[in-house]
Amino acid sequence: MPDIAKTVLLHPDDNVAILTNPAKAGEQPLGFGTVLDHPVARGHKIAKTDIAEGGNIIKFGQVIGYASCLIKAGEHVHTDNCAFGAHDQHYDVGADYQKALAAIPAIETPTFMGYRRANGQAGTRNFIAICATVNCSATVIRRAADEINRSGILADYPNIDGVAAFAHGTGCGMDSSGEGADLLQRVLWGYATHPNVGAAVFVGLGCEVMQLGRMKTLYGNGDDSRFFGLTIQDSGGTAATIRQLVEHIKSILPTVNAVQREPIPASELKLALQCGGSDGFSGITANPALGVASDLLVGMGGTVILSETPEIYGAEQLLLRRAASAEIGEKLIERIRWWEDYTKMNRGSMDNNPSPGNKLGGLTTILEKSLGASAKAGSTPLTAVLNYAERINTPGFVFMDTPGYDPVSATGQIAGGAQMLVFTTGRGSAFGSKPTPTIKLATNSKLFEDMPDDMDLNCGDIISAGVSIEQKGREILDLVLASASGQKTKSEILGLGDNEFVPWQVGAVM
């Protein structure tokens, strides 16, 4: 008799169970029903009952797809027999608001050791940022940052975390007004004024569309003490600009280093929530555990930011039911409609995700992925819906409209002011970010064992060792506070984050 693979049922209404370890051909994972004719990996779905052609496939108590043929009990449920289709969009905005309000835990607010800025902001790191206004200055800022970082001079300034170059591939060949220009301006200004940045330098070519002067007019408050700007054309060319940049940065090192860490209430933390390289365990382990940590931080008066609009598609009704007002709900619905139109205009589909890696990990449709991804946001009220890279000023659980592509999404969250980022992964994403540090959570124990230098915390022991989701959520929050106080994350130790600055490019490239 072959070994019976272990399965878990996530909701009493589900008609699929999840494999918690691999099943071999010839096994009956449920102990009854169809014998598997091929091996099935952990994290994948097994039909708990017969499902008629066209019938609902239910996971998390929600419809994640429709049977494209008769599925027998015990069969593997995946892309060959589970199809994407329309989901319920009869939204009941605010129906669960009171319940969500009651879910905010009453909890004492701890402190973390952070940097208090002159304008009152609270930082978790202390970087010098060099921001390119245009692709033409990308090489200049990268070489200047590299020269400083490799010189060894920063060893004399222990309170400085490094010089970060924020280069991108646009800034010209674009309309000088409109959505595309607005997005890039908000990103650049958001990074330069970020609480994790002690000083910033803007570098342009000189003749580009994206001009520092316009950004100062739109977003500045008259205080230019943290900024320095120059252009390659006015500085004598590429080599001369690099020399000038390096000398300027050397001159401000003592001032930037003078700031000291001090106790700051956790209520001032803004935590970005991300997931990538997801698998069938993401919505069972790391994401709901991060949801517990999110609720705890909200209970302390802090802020958590859920994003990736295409990856809440199919779960948006759960967020809308928690909306604090009709206006907040309507703004999220408008963003959902925008994405539906945007994908249709580009002859795409909202089901273009899960990715190939997600599917190998057991995820079949965007509806399934979204239900698991939205668990990161916990259970508290939705207090705001923000545009991409918009400044985050509302505490509690907020949503920022971004693409699902992790570097673009995280860039928007960081530009909005997030000082910490937590990233859940089931496939092993090699992701980091600056100036905001990334904490990576493994959704399964095998990944944590396979990539120990990349993963900060194992959430797979929720399945493998019976650790409670609540306990794991507290572990996550403890790690967030320790990292906010200066403890290096695995991504920081590896030096990741220089290539994950990717502003969302919308609009015509002229």
Secondary structure, DSSP 4 states (H G I P E B T S, - for coil): -PPPPPEE-SSTT-SEEEESS-B-TT--TTSSSPPPSS-B-TT-EEESS-B-TT-EEEETTEEEEEESS-B-TT-EESTTTEE---------TTTTHHHHHHTS------EEEEEEPTTS-EES--EEEEEESSGGGHHHHHHHHHHHHHHSGGGG-TT--EEEEE--S-SSSS-SSSHHHHHHHHHHHHHHT-TTEEEEEEEE-SSSSS-HHHHHHHH--S--TTEEEEEHHHHTSHHHHHHHHHHHHHHHHHHHHT--EEEEEGGG-EEEEEE-S--TTTTTTHHHHHHHHHHHHHHTT-EEEE--GGGSTTTHHHHHTTBSSHHHHHHHHHHHHHHHHHHHHTT--TT--S-HHHHHTT--SHHHHHHHHGGGGTTS-EEEEE-TT------EEEEE---SSHHHHHHHHHHTT-SEEEEEESS------SSS-EEEEESSHHHHHH-TTT-SEE-THHHHS---HHHHHHHHHHHHHHHHTTPPPHHHHHT--SS-------S---
